[in-house]
Amino acid sequence: MSEVQVETIRQVRDHIADVVDRADRDDSPTVITRRGREVAAVVPIEMLRRYQLLEEQEVLRLVRERMADPAPGIPMEQVMAEILEGPE
């Protein structure tokens, strides 16, 4: 994948159709900044779907791992906190 485009929200506003076309046609995401801070992205829909699938698979993996553990259960809040923390 090539380098990710980074544009300000003002730039994107001026040519949103081009940004969407770039994501759709070229599979190229665009990171959107506001006041120098990355705040959003326009990504190809398949990239979003793959991300969602991977996230779901990770949640299921953690649930299966916890269920296979003979130790007393772990509160769902703790499991979700671990998921949100991401990889160590």
Secondary structure as UniProt FT lines:
FT   STRAND          5..8
FT   HELIX           9..14
FT   HELIX           16..26
FT   STRAND          30..34
FT   TURN            35..36
FT   STRAND          37..42
FT   HELIX           45..68
FT   HELIX           76..85
//
